Amino acid sequence: MKFDYTKYIRTYLLSLKPYRSARDEYKGGKSPMVFLDANENPFETPVNRYPDPMQRVLKKEIASWKGLDVNQIYLSNGSDEFISQVIMGCCEPGIDNIMIVPPTFGMYEVSAKMFGVGIQKVPLTSNFQLDVPAILKAADTTTKIIFIPTPNNPTANRFDLHSIEQLIQGFPSLVLVDEAYVEFSTNPSVISWLSKYPNLMVCQTFSKAQGMAGARLGMAFAHPDFISFFNRIKAPYNLNSMTINAALKRLKEQDKVNEQVRLLLAERERLEKAFASIPIILKCFPSDANFLLVRVDDSTRRYQELLEKGIVVRNPSNNVNCENTLRISVGLPEENDRLIEALSSLS
Ligand SMILES: Cc1ncc(COP(=O)(O)O)c(C=O)c1O
């Protein structure tokens, strides 16, 4: 596909000569090799050597899992790191903007602010769907990336696939579809659209359904030219060996992950049913993720009361159209029992 990625990135970075990490030079060879290139401690522990900067073994496994080529994959220290990278790599500080669709995941705005990049906001409709005409109208030459998390955080719902496709087709710049909760969704991933739309990027994470939030591993999928660009501007060893090894192990346990997802979805349904008869809960919004957004009578008070009962939830009420809401993750069955009991006891 003929595609000029350079118009989407900061021209200043085109001439950047990337840091060559010691292990980049190593292309494999006749064993045994002697590594005297990186000033490591040669006495062996599981982590005395630097990790592979390009994570080749893990990317190969992820490529076959996702049905993509290795050169369409970028791995990051959680999706959070990729979100920062894409803003830093594509937006000129003080000139360019990102676009977000509030209520939305908070890190997009925080990252943009950290890099001195402006933020254009086009709120979701009242039923938390994309307002495609308003988005296309608001986008201008300074708009470099729009962030579309689906299922969305904090609202928990999925966006209509047709609207997402319309948006990608009409948007003048990059569309980053953040699929952090895709394993819980009835919508399929949009990674199959990557070959049609070079302005599309998709990110997923090992932090949610994959159960590895503590290891920090994000996956981004995009046109190979973007991936090669991101590889040039990343920290040399952005993923550590322990994370790489844990992910390789987790990839072999997908039956277990699928089973956990099934259980969490069943628990989500149980919570939804229980919430329907809890007086302080006025509404439970439809969820396609592993959490629920509920409207309560008084979110500040109920948040505090739950805290006093030893239950920590999230109060996203300061987001547009989220007045008096709480965001509640689906926990283990016994944790959900405690939650139901605590909420039922509030009057
Ligand atoms: C929509 C969305 N994207 C990304 C992330 C961050 O993922 P990671 O843990 O991979 O940085 C989150 C975390 O809550 C999220 O809700």
The ligand as a Gaussian input file, in Angstrom:
#p B3LYP/6-31G(d) Opt

LIG

0 1
 C       -9.252000       2.712000      27.937000
 C       -7.958000       2.420000      28.619000
 N       -6.828000       2.447000      27.897000
 C       -5.638000       2.194000      28.453000
 C       -5.535000       1.905000      29.797000
 C       -4.169000       1.696000      30.402000
 O       -3.715000       0.445000      30.139000
 P       -2.268000      -0.021000      30.618000
 O       -2.428000      -0.638000      31.957000
 O       -1.866000      -0.995000      29.557000
 O       -1.367000       1.176000      30.644000
 C       -6.680000       1.869000      30.599000
 C       -6.580000       1.600000      32.045000
 O       -7.459000       1.707000      32.814000
 C       -7.925000       2.139000      29.983000
 O       -9.059000       2.139000      30.695000

